[in-house]
Amino acid sequence: MKGNVIKYERDNIDTDVILPGTYLKLHDYDELASHAMEGIDPEFHTKVKEGDFIVSGKNFGCGSSREHAPIALSHSGIKAVLALSFARIFYRNCVDGAFLLPIEIDEEAYKNIANGDELNISMETNEIKNVTKNQTYQMKPFSEIIGKIIAAGGLFKFKP
Amino acid sequence: MNITEKILARASGKERLSPDDVVFVNVDKVMLHDVSGPGVIKVFEKLKNQGINVEKLWDSSKVWIAEDHFVPSAEKVSAENIVKLSNFSKKYGIEKHFKYGLGQYGICHTLSHEEALVLPGEVYVGGDSHTNTTGALGAFACGLGHTDIAYVLLNGKIWFKVPETLLFKLNGKLPEHVMAKDLILKIIGDIGTDGGAYKTMQFAGNGIDEMSIDERLTLTNMTTEAGAKNGIIEPDQKIVDHLASRGATEFTQIKGDSDADYSKTFEYEASEMEPIVAKPFSPENIAIVREAPTIELDKAYIGSCTGAKLEDLEAAAKILKGKKVKIRTEVLPAAISIYKKAIEKGFIQIFLDAGATVGPPTCGACCGAHMGVLAKGEICISTTNRNFPGRMGHVESQTYLASPLVTAASAVTGKITDPRDLN
């Protein structure tokens, strides 16, 4: 999985920022994508490219249970969010709906990865290669159940 | 095992569970509303295209629907979502659909306890993060997204990782000027907005025993703001009586064992509690009201599942009786049943005489959706639960979270005000 980084260097990026409440009535995925990250970065939809990664701090996706949030990011082209930690509903929405990968990274990776860096992420080795900086970081491996649901392609394809 | 572990063990057919065990649990009740409902319908469409049968729910008698976020409809898209919900409940035979303009309706979390839709010992999931609220009845209550709710509707079960439990003990009865809202803001200030992440937040102690159900619901409601999987309080006679008065008498109370494990215990002395506000832009950004910034407010909002239950309205009415509001003030009872009781008790007359506007039950401005949203630069004091950037309207508006007492006192002065300092 290869892509470029859009970095938001702050903690607690909440669902109201990822997809503001006024758009909760919308259920067209592309329309939702056009409002992704509007609460913090109104230009996001013009700069995001297919395959990009978001990198951010602690407690990414806190707040509401709105699946609109991972949907808006995923339909903008985001393949994974790399964060120091995730809020629980956002995390399981990403995985169970097979929208994008929520990848936990450590402080070193968070500090070193810069906006625009090109990353190459390997799920087999749990390695994140920073192609731009020629560095390699380890991601936190997925727990057993999460790994299985991701491998299946979402909760509905997962056989318990 | 503690209460959460025992409920999850019962629902998964296990003898014993410990934190980090992953189980599929049988679900007892499911809720959708006019935001998560259309989201679930969209998931059903996708599944149908993949050849998955979505023609029948696992048990439509266990499902209920609330119209609360975008009602009364302000424009066409919201109106169409309400039609979609009606078609959904008709197709699947869901009888418990609380429609606005048709008798009892209101915010889903309020209906869950007003209508005894969820019972002690049950596993209850809802398509809304504040589903945690209903844990005050002694149920495992947890919010999920559209895909997970769709899965439950078709399969009757869902996976959970058993959470570890943080125990918050309140010693003594809260002073008259302090409400459960102040306590939960203090707790979130102490542990942070991810302090309860993936965990259970359980409340206990003689201060909780003394507390009314409405106040307990404020505590469990805002466990979501600390990132908790669920908030819970062991059921007692007050809960049994409350449910009995609503016709629900058949349920099995589950309580924790005397040797149950809690990963951490926090103690709070009620007598030391003060009125608290959470400043923009996080519920953890707290200040004692008497030390809060002396800014000019534009609006006071008394509404939502957190702060528009009957006792919240009673607290606000106590302050506003015979007084005039100095800033725009909106009061929205959380359900029609509460609205009616507030009329009977004279609270609504007090609000109107004070100059406030009284509106119908809706999540409306709390989530920046409609009916009372904030303009750029406006500052609001609110009985709601979140104050992220743009939460109640423009991204450059600001919200201070407070108890109904503090919010009403601030409505009178136009500044953040401790109820004790109001003449």
Interface residues (C-beta under 8 A of the other chain):
Chain A: N12 D14 D16 V17 P20 G21 T22 L24 K25 L26 H27 G39 I40 K58 N59 C62 G63 S64 S65 R66 E67 H68 P70 S85 A87 R88 I89 R92 N93 D96 G97 S143 E144 I145 G154 L155 F156 P160
Chain B: V22 F24 V35 S36 P38 G39 I41 K42 V43 L47 Q50 I52 H69 F70 V77 S78 N81 G127 D128 S129 T131 G143 L144 G145 H146 T147 D148 Y151 W159 K161 T193 D194 A197 Y198 G227 K229 S282 C367 G368 A369 H370 V373 R386 F388 P389 G390 R391 V395
